[in-house]
Amino acid sequence: MISPETHAPSTAQPRPGWPEIAVAAAAFVACLGLTIIAAGLVPDERPVQLGLVAVALSILLGLGPFAAAYFLRIRDLAVFGVRRVPRRWLGIGVAAGLACFMANIVVGVLYRTVTGDETNAQEGLQTATGSSIPVLLLMLLLGAVATPVAEELLWRGVLANALARYGLWISVIASSALFALAHGVNNVLPGAFVIGAVCALLLHRSGSIWPAVIVHLVNNFLALSIVGLVELTA
């Protein structure tokens, strides 16, 4: 069995730190401002366009801050966890993604039961997904492939890696909490924390972001495809 140390970045190598966190945070705020402006330009009565814009902007919110952190000083993708990993880790990612999807259903029910909040923060996204087969396929490409890559590069590649200097659990809990809060204080938050924690643990165990990307991809693919197919066949 390959130990975590086999794949983890060497302590002798440069690693993301507070400078990367700071510049990524600044870029995130800037991209968030652009996101709010762009979303405001799409009329509410055009839910398909609004959903597509929302998922496209979620990609920007991951890639923009990551690019800022990457070009700051290190400029080595491997330092951010973009490295090859044994195939078994990809299989673990698939299994963990399925488990996260099921866990998020339970967590969502508990959230609504405890808070009484029946608001669906992703209603617009789901409406767009179920509008037509072409839109569903596009949403799967953007939301289940591009978004996981973009978000994992930022939240695990930059943040979880940078916080690893303070220990495993600080890295996992802090990066997952911030990842969840970035989704808003709504019904998505608890599920986002679960996915964030699993992804951060896989990053630290494997030394690569790819198992985490697979977890994220499987969860998003199932969530989008099931909702889309239900809406299309209704």
Backbone as numpy.savetxt, mean C-alpha at the origin, in Angstrom:
# Nx Ny Nz CAx CAy CAz Cx Cy Cz
16.82 -23.75 5.88 15.96 -22.55 5.88 16.85 -21.31 5.88
16.51 -20.33 5.06 17.31 -19.12 4.95 16.91 -18.17 6.06
17.88 -17.70 6.81 17.59 -16.81 7.93 17.31 -15.41 7.43
16.63 -14.58 8.25 16.35 -13.20 7.83 17.62 -12.42 7.52
18.69 -12.73 8.26 19.92 -11.98 8.06 20.53 -12.22 6.69
20.18 -13.36 6.07 20.76 -13.68 4.78 20.39 -12.64 3.73
19.16 -12.12 3.80 18.68 -11.21 2.77 18.59 -9.76 3.23
18.66 -9.54 4.53 18.51 -8.17 5.03 19.70 -7.32 4.62
19.48 -6.02 4.38 20.56 -5.14 4.01 21.65 -5.11 5.08
22.88 -5.14 4.68 23.99 -5.11 5.62 24.03 -3.77 6.34
24.41 -3.84 7.65 24.49 -2.61 8.42 25.64 -1.75 7.96
26.58 -2.35 7.19 27.71 -1.57 6.68 27.30 -0.72 5.47
26.19 -1.03 4.88 25.72 -0.31 3.71 24.90 0.91 4.14
24.81 1.92 3.28 23.91 3.04 3.60 22.49 2.53 3.65
21.66 3.20 4.40 20.27 2.80 4.51 19.42 4.06 4.63
18.14 3.96 4.30 17.28 5.12 4.47 17.29 5.58 5.93
17.18 6.86 6.13 17.18 7.41 7.48 16.23 8.59 7.58
16.44 9.43 8.58 15.55 10.58 8.78 15.57 11.57 7.62
16.71 11.76 6.94 16.66 12.64 5.76 15.68 12.13 4.71
15.69 10.80 4.47 14.75 10.23 3.49 13.31 10.34 3.97
13.10 10.10 5.28 11.74 10.24 5.83 11.25 11.67 5.67
12.11 12.63 5.97 11.72 14.04 5.90 11.37 14.47 4.49
12.21 14.12 3.52 11.95 14.55 2.15 10.75 13.81 1.58
10.57 12.54 1.97 9.39 11.79 1.52 8.13 12.39 2.10
8.18 12.82 3.38 7.01 13.43 4.01 6.64 14.74 3.31
7.66 15.55 2.98 7.40 16.80 2.29 6.80 16.56 0.91
7.34 15.57 0.20 6.81 15.24 -1.12 5.40 14.67 -1.02
5.13 13.92 0.05 3.79 13.35 0.25 2.76 14.48 0.43
3.11 15.47 1.23 2.21 16.60 1.45 1.96 17.34 0.14
3.03 17.53 -0.64 2.88 18.22 -1.93 1.99 17.42 -2.88
2.23 16.12 -2.95 1.41 15.26 -3.82 -0.02 15.20 -3.33
-0.20 15.21 -2.01 -1.56 15.20 -1.46 -2.31 16.46 -1.87
-1.61 17.60 -1.86 -2.24 18.84 -2.31 -2.68 18.75 -3.76
-1.82 18.19 -4.61 -2.18 18.00 -6.01 -3.35 17.04 -6.15
-3.36 16.02 -5.29 -4.45 15.04 -5.33 -5.79 15.69 -5.01
-5.81 16.52 -3.98 -7.04 17.19 -3.58 -7.53 18.12 -4.69
-6.60 18.84 -5.30 -6.96 19.75 -6.39 -7.52 18.98 -7.58
-6.81 17.91 -7.98 -7.23 17.12 -9.14 -8.57 16.46 -8.90
-8.76 15.91 -7.69 -10.04 15.25 -7.38 -11.18 16.26 -7.40
-10.90 17.48 -6.98 -11.93 18.52 -6.96 -12.35 18.97 -8.33
-11.54 18.70 -9.34 -11.87 19.10 -10.71 -12.84 18.13 -11.39
-13.01 16.94 -10.79 -13.90 15.94 -11.38 -15.27 16.04 -10.72
-16.32 16.28 -11.47 -17.67 16.41 -10.89 -18.11 15.13 -10.19
-18.85 15.26 -9.10 -19.34 14.10 -8.35 -20.26 13.22 -9.19
-20.93 13.83 -10.16 -21.85 13.04 -10.99 -21.13 12.21 -12.04
-19.82 12.19 -12.02 -19.04 11.35 -12.94 -18.20 10.37 -12.12
-18.85 9.38 -11.47 -18.16 8.49 -10.53 -17.08 7.64 -11.16
-17.25 7.26 -12.43 -16.24 6.43 -13.08 -14.93 7.21 -13.21
-15.03 8.42 -13.73 -13.83 9.25 -13.87 -13.23 9.57 -12.50
-14.08 9.80 -11.52 -13.60 10.11 -10.18 -12.85 8.93 -9.58
-13.37 7.72 -9.79 -12.70 6.52 -9.29 -11.36 6.30 -9.95
-11.30 6.50 -11.26 -10.05 6.33 -11.99 -9.01 7.36 -11.55
-9.46 8.59 -11.38 -8.55 9.64 -10.91 -8.03 9.31 -9.51
-8.92 8.82 -8.66 -8.53 8.52 -7.28 -7.45 7.44 -7.23
-7.61 6.38 -8.01 -6.63 5.31 -7.96 -5.33 5.73 -8.63
-5.42 6.55 -9.67 -4.21 7.06 -10.31 -3.43 7.96 -9.36
-4.14 8.77 -8.60 -3.48 9.66 -7.66 -2.89 8.90 -6.48
-3.47 7.76 -6.14 -2.88 6.95 -5.06 -1.51 6.42 -5.48
-1.34 6.18 -6.76 -0.04 5.77 -7.28 0.95 6.92 -7.14
0.51 8.13 -7.48 1.35 9.31 -7.33 1.78 9.50 -5.89
0.88 9.26 -4.95 1.19 9.45 -3.52 2.23 8.46 -3.03
2.43 7.36 -3.76 3.49 6.43 -3.40 4.78 6.71 -4.14
4.68 6.86 -5.46 5.87 7.03 -6.29 6.54 8.38 -6.10
5.75 9.45 -5.94 6.33 10.77 -5.79 7.25 10.87 -4.57
6.75 10.56 -3.37 7.61 10.60 -2.19 8.77 9.61 -2.26
8.53 8.42 -2.82 9.64 7.47 -2.93 10.74 8.03 -3.82
10.36 8.61 -4.96 11.36 9.17 -5.87 12.17 10.26 -5.17
11.49 11.09 -4.38 12.19 12.15 -3.66 13.21 11.57 -2.69
12.82 10.50 -1.97 13.74 9.86 -1.03 14.88 9.16 -1.76
14.57 8.52 -2.86 15.57 7.77 -3.62 16.66 8.69 -4.18
16.26 9.82 -4.75 17.23 10.71 -5.40 17.94 11.64 -4.41
17.56 11.59 -3.14 18.16 12.49 -2.16 19.65 12.25 -2.01
20.05 10.97 -1.79 21.48 10.73 -1.56 21.93 9.30 -1.87
21.11 8.29 -1.67 21.58 6.90 -1.76 21.52 6.37 -3.19
20.38 6.48 -3.83 20.20 6.09 -5.23 20.61 4.64 -5.50
20.18 3.78 -4.61 20.43 2.34 -4.76 19.13 1.62 -4.40
18.46 1.06 -5.40 17.16 0.43 -5.17 17.23 -0.71 -4.16
18.36 -1.43 -4.15 18.50 -2.55 -3.22 18.41 -2.10 -1.77
18.89 -0.91 -1.49 18.84 -0.37 -0.13 17.39 -0.18 0.32
16.50 0.07 -0.64 15.08 0.26 -0.35 14.29 -1.05 -0.46
15.00 -2.15 -0.54 14.33 -3.45 -0.55 13.98 -3.97 -1.92
14.38 -3.28 -2.98 14.09 -3.76 -4.34 15.21 -4.74 -4.71
15.02 -5.98 -4.28 16.03 -7.01 -4.49 15.36 -8.36 -4.73
16.05 -9.23 -5.42 15.50 -10.54 -5.71 15.33 -11.33 -4.41
14.37 -12.25 -4.45 14.07 -13.03 -3.27 13.74 -14.45 -3.71
14.06 -15.48 -2.92 13.70 -16.86 -3.28 12.20 -16.99 -3.53
11.84 -17.88 -4.46 10.44 -18.00 -4.87 9.51 -18.35 -3.72
10.01 -19.06 -2.73 9.13 -19.44 -1.63 8.54 -18.23 -0.93
9.30 -17.11 -0.93 8.78 -15.90 -0.31 7.60 -15.33 -1.09
7.60 -15.52 -2.39 6.46 -15.06 -3.19 5.23 -15.89 -2.88
5.44 -17.20 -2.67 4.34 -18.06 -2.26 3.81 -17.67 -0.89
4.72 -17.34 0.01 4.31 -16.86 1.33 3.50 -15.58 1.19
3.92 -14.72 0.25 3.19 -13.48 0.01 1.77 -13.73 -0.46
1.58 -14.71 -1.35 0.24 -15.05 -1.83 -0.63 -15.53 -0.67
-0.09 -16.45 0.14 -0.85 -16.99 1.27 -1.18 -15.88 2.27
-0.21 -15.01 2.53 -0.45 -13.90 3.47 -1.47 -12.92 2.91
-1.45 -12.70 1.59 -2.43 -11.83 0.97 -3.85 -12.36 1.12
-4.02 -13.66 0.92 -5.33 -14.28 1.11 -5.79 -14.16 2.56
-4.85 -14.38 3.48 -5.18 -14.26 4.91 -5.57 -12.83 5.26
-4.84 -11.86 4.70 -5.16 -10.45 4.96 -6.54 -10.09 4.43
-6.88 -10.59 3.26 -8.19 -10.29 2.67 -9.30 -10.81 3.58
-9.16 -12.03 4.08 -10.16 -12.60 4.97 -10.19 -11.85 6.30
-9.01 -11.53 6.82 -8.94 -10.81 8.09 -9.57 -9.43 7.98
-9.40 -8.79 6.84 -9.95 -7.45 6.66 -11.48 -7.45 6.64
-12.07 -8.55 6.17 -13.53 -8.67 6.21 -14.00 -8.68 7.67
-13.31 -9.47 8.49 -13.66 -9.55 9.91 -13.41 -8.22 10.61
-12.26 -7.61 10.33 -11.92 -6.32 10.95 -12.92 -5.25 10.55
-13.35 -5.28 9.28 -14.34 -4.31 8.82 -15.67 -4.44 9.56
-16.10 -5.68 9.77 -17.35 -5.93 10.50 -17.22 -5.43 11.94
-16.09 -5.72 12.57 -15.86 -5.27 13.95 -15.83 -3.75 14.03
-15.22 -3.12 13.04 -15.15 -1.65 13.03 -16.56 -1.05 12.98
-17.39 -1.57 12.08 -18.76 -1.03 11.96 -19.57 -1.32 13.21
-19.34 -2.48 13.83 -20.08 -2.84 15.05 -19.71 -1.94 16.21
-18.42 -1.69 16.36 -17.94 -0.89 17.49 -18.24 0.59 17.30
-18.02 1.12 16.10 -18.17 2.56 15.87 -19.56 2.95 15.41
-20.30 2.01 14.84 -21.61 2.33 14.28 -21.51 3.10 12.97
-20.31 3.23 12.45 -20.07 3.98 11.21 -20.29 3.06 10.01
-21.34 3.33 9.25 -21.65 2.52 8.07 -21.15 3.16 6.78
-20.41 4.25 6.90 -19.90 4.95 5.72 -18.86 4.09 5.01
-18.96 4.04 3.70 -17.99 3.30 2.90 -17.06 4.30 2.22
-15.83 4.40 2.72 -14.89 5.40 2.19 -14.47 5.11 0.75
-14.68 3.89 0.30 -14.27 3.51 -1.05 -15.45 3.28 -1.98
-16.59 3.87 -1.64 -17.80 3.68 -2.46 -17.59 4.15 -3.89
-16.96 5.33 -4.06 -16.72 5.85 -5.39 -15.82 4.94 -6.21
-14.79 4.42 -5.55 -13.87 3.51 -6.22 -14.58 2.24 -6.65
-15.43 1.73 -5.78 -16.16 0.50 -6.09 -17.20 0.72 -7.18
-17.82 1.89 -7.19 -18.79 2.21 -8.24 -18.12 2.22 -9.60
-16.94 2.84 -9.66 -16.20 2.88 -10.92 -15.79 1.48 -11.36
-15.34 0.67 -10.43 -14.87 -0.68 -10.74 -15.97 -1.53 -11.37
-17.20 -1.34 -10.91 -18.30 -2.16 -11.41 -19.06 -1.53 -12.56
-18.51 -0.51 -13.21 -19.24 0.17 -14.28 -19.19 -0.57 -15.61
-18.07 -1.23 -15.91 -17.94 -1.97 -17.16 -16.70 -2.86 -17.10
-16.63 -3.85 -17.99 -15.48 -4.75 -18.01 -14.18 -4.00 -18.31
-14.13 -3.11 -19.33 -12.88 -2.38 -19.59 -12.41 -1.56 -18.40
-13.36 -0.90 -17.71 -12.98 -0.10 -16.55 -12.50 -1.01 -15.42
-13.15 -2.15 -15.25 -12.71 -3.11 -14.24 -11.28 -3.55 -14.49
-10.97 -3.88 -15.74 -9.61 -4.31 -16.07 -8.59 -3.19 -15.83
-8.98 -1.97 -16.18 -8.08 -0.84 -15.95 -7.88 -0.60 -14.46
-8.96 -0.71 -13.69 -8.86 -0.54 -12.25 -7.99 -1.62 -11.62
-8.07 -2.84 -12.14 -7.22 -3.91 -11.62 -5.75 -3.63 -11.92
-5.49 -3.11 -13.11 -4.11 -2.78 -13.47 -3.56 -1.68 -12.57
-4.37 -0.63 -12.38 -3.92 0.49 -11.57 -3.97 0.19 -10.08
-5.08 -0.38 -9.63 -5.28 -0.55 -8.20 -4.69 -1.81 -7.61
-4.55 -2.86 -8.42 -4.05 -4.13 -7.89 -2.63 -4.44 -8.32
-2.06 -3.65 -9.21 -0.67 -3.87 -9.64 0.18 -2.63 -9.36
-0.18 -1.51 -9.97 0.63 -0.30 -9.83 0.59 0.27 -8.42
-0.60 0.33 -7.82 -0.71 0.89 -6.48 0.08 0.11 -5.44
-0.01 -1.23 -5.40 0.82 -1.97 -4.43 2.30 -1.70 -4.59
2.79 -1.65 -5.82 4.22 -1.38 -6.03 4.57 0.00 -5.50
3.78 1.00 -5.87 4.06 2.38 -5.45 4.00 2.53 -3.94
2.97 1.98 -3.32 2.82 2.14 -1.87 3.87 1.36 -1.09
4.24 0.17 -1.56 5.27 -0.59 -0.85 6.63 0.07 -0.96
6.93 0.69 -2.09 8.19 1.41 -2.22 8.30 2.50 -1.16
7.20 3.20 -0.91 7.23 4.29 0.07 7.16 3.78 1.50
6.08 3.05 1.82 5.80 2.74 3.23 6.71 1.66 3.79
7.09 0.70 2.99 8.02 -0.31 3.47 9.45 -0.01 3.01
9.62 0.32 1.72 10.96 0.56 1.21 11.66 1.71 1.88
10.94 2.81 2.11 11.54 3.98 2.76 11.29 3.95 4.26
10.02 3.99 4.66 9.70 4.22 6.07 10.06 3.03 6.97
9.57 1.84 6.65 9.86 0.68 7.50 11.36 0.38 7.54
12.03 0.53 6.41 13.48 0.32 6.38 14.21 1.35 7.23
13.80 2.61 7.15 14.47 3.66 7.92 14.26 3.47 9.42
13.06 3.04 9.81 12.76 2.86 11.23 13.31 1.57 11.80
13.83 0.69 10.95 14.37 -0.59 11.42 15.54 -0.40 12.36
16.20 0.73 12.31 17.33 0.99 13.21 16.88 1.05 14.67
15.59 1.25 14.90 15.07 1.32 16.26 14.46 0.00 16.72
14.57 -1.02 15.91 14.04 -2.32 16.27 12.88 -2.75 15.39
12.66 -4.04 15.35 11.64 -4.62 14.49 10.25 -4.07 14.77
9.85 -4.09 16.04 8.46 -3.77 16.34 8.15 -2.29 16.23
9.13 -1.45 16.52 8.92 -0.01 16.27 8.73 0.22 14.78
9.55 -0.44 13.98 9.43 -0.30 12.53 8.07 -0.78 12.03
7.66 -1.95 12.49 6.40 -2.54 12.02 5.20 -1.71 12.47
5.14 -1.39 13.75 3.96 -0.71 14.29 3.88 0.73 13.78
5.00 1.45 13.81 4.98 2.86 13.41 4.68 3.01 11.91
5.33 2.21 11.09 5.10 2.32 9.64 3.69 1.89 9.28
3.16 0.89 9.97 1.80 0.42 9.69 0.76 1.43 10.14
1.01 2.05 11.29 0.07 3.06 11.79 0.00 4.26 10.86
1.15 4.73 10.39 1.17 5.87 9.48 0.56 5.50 8.13
0.82 4.28 7.67 0.22 3.80 6.43 -1.31 3.77 6.56
-1.81 3.31 7.69 -3.25 3.25 7.90 -3.85 4.65 7.97
-3.20 5.56 8.69 -3.71 6.93 8.82 -3.72 7.65 7.48
-2.78 7.29 6.60 -2.74 7.91 5.28 -3.98 7.56 4.47
-4.69 6.50 4.84 -5.92 6.12 4.16 -7.14 6.82 4.75
-6.92 7.62 5.81 -8.02 8.35 6.43 -8.57 7.62 7.64
-9.21 8.36 8.52 -9.85 7.77 9.69 -11.25 7.34 9.27
-11.35 6.13 8.78 -12.60 5.61 8.24 -12.58 4.10 8.29
-13.49 3.46 7.58 -13.59 2.00 7.63 -12.40 1.29 7.00
-11.57 2.01 6.25 -10.41 1.40 5.61 -9.23 1.29 6.58
-9.19 2.17 7.59 -8.03 2.28 8.47 -7.61 0.97 9.14
-8.51 0.24 9.82 -8.04 -0.98 10.50 -7.51 -2.04 9.54
-8.14 -2.19 8.39 -7.65 -3.16 7.42 -6.31 -2.76 6.85
-6.12 -1.45 6.64 -4.83 -0.96 6.14 -3.73 -1.23 7.15
-4.05 -1.10 8.44 -3.04 -1.39 9.47 -2.63 -2.86 9.43
-3.61 -3.74 9.28 -3.32 -5.18 9.22 -2.39 -5.48 8.04
-2.74 -4.98 6.87 -1.91 -5.21 5.69 -0.52 -4.61 5.89
-0.46 -3.40 6.44 0.82 -2.75 6.67 1.71 -3.56 7.59
1.14 -4.10 8.66 1.92 -4.88 9.61 2.46 -6.16 8.98
1.60 -6.85 8.23 2.04 -8.08 7.56 3.13 -7.78 6.54
2.94 -6.73 5.78 3.93 -6.35 4.76 5.26 -5.96 5.39
5.21 -5.23 6.49 6.45 -4.82 7.16 7.18 -6.03 7.72
6.45 -6.97 8.29 7.08 -8.19 8.81 7.74 -8.99 7.70
7.06 -9.10 6.56 7.64 -9.83 5.44 8.87 -9.12 4.89
8.85 -7.81 4.88 10.04 -7.06 4.45 11.23 -7.39 5.34
11.02 -7.36 6.63 12.12 -7.60 7.56 12.57 -9.06 7.54
11.66 -9.97 7.31 12.03 -11.38 7.27 12.75 -11.75 5.98
12.33 -11.17 4.87 12.89 -11.55 3.57 13.98 -10.59 3.08
13.97 -9.35 3.58 14.90 -8.35 3.11 14.50 -7.73 1.78
13.29 -8.02 1.31 12.83 -7.55 0.00 11.40 -7.03 0.12
11.06 -6.05 -0.73 9.68 -5.55 -0.74 8.75 -6.43 -1.55
9.29 -7.37 -2.36 8.43 -8.10 -3.29 7.40 -9.00 -2.60
7.73 -9.70 -1.50 6.67 -10.44 -0.82 5.55 -9.53 -0.33
5.92 -8.33 0.15 4.92 -7.36 0.59 4.07 -6.87 -0.58
4.70 -6.66 -1.72 3.96 -6.25 -2.92 2.93 -7.33 -3.28
3.33 -8.60 -3.18 2.41 -9.70 -3.50 1.23 -9.71 -2.54
1.49 -9.51 -1.25 0.39 -9.44 -0.26 -0.60 -8.35 -0.66
-0.07 -7.19 -0.93 -0.88 -6.02 -1.29 -1.64 -6.28 -2.58
-0.96 -6.87 -3.55 -1.58 -7.16 -4.85 -2.75 -8.13 -4.70
-2.53 -9.22 -3.97 -3.58 -10.23 -3.79 -4.80 -9.63 -3.10
-4.56 -8.87 -2.04 -5.68 -8.25 -1.31 -6.46 -7.30 -2.21
-5.74 -6.40 -2.89 -6.43 -5.42 -3.74 -7.13 -6.07 -4.92
-6.49 -7.09 -5.51 -7.10 -7.78 -6.65 -8.42 -8.43 -6.24
-8.42 -9.11 -5.12 -9.65 -9.77 -4.67 -10.73 -8.75 -4.33
-10.34 -7.68 -3.62 -11.32 -6.67 -3.24 -11.95 -6.00 -4.45
-11.12 -5.62 -5.42 -11.63 -4.94 -6.61 -12.42 -5.88 -7.52
-11.89 -7.07 -7.76 -12.53 -7.97 -8.70 -13.87 -8.48 -8.17
-13.95 -8.79 -6.89 -15.21 -9.28 -6.33 -16.28 -8.19 -6.38
-15.92 -7.00 -5.94 -16.88 -5.88 -5.99 -17.29 -5.59 -7.42
-16.31 -5.57 -8.34 -16.60 -5.28 -9.73 -17.53 -6.30 -10.36
-17.26 -7.57 -10.12 -18.09 -8.62 -10.70 -19.49 -8.64 -10.10
-19.58 -8.36 -8.81 -20.91 -8.29 -8.17 -21.72 -7.16 -8.77
-21.08 -5.98 -8.96 -21.79 -4.84 -9.54 -22.18 -5.11 -10.99
-21.30 -5.76 -11.73 -21.59 -6.01 -13.15 -22.70 -7.02 -13.36
-22.83 -7.96 -12.43 -23.85 -9.01 -12.58 -25.15 -8.68 -11.84
-25.16 -7.55 -11.14 -26.36 -7.19 -10.36 -27.49 -6.79 -11.30
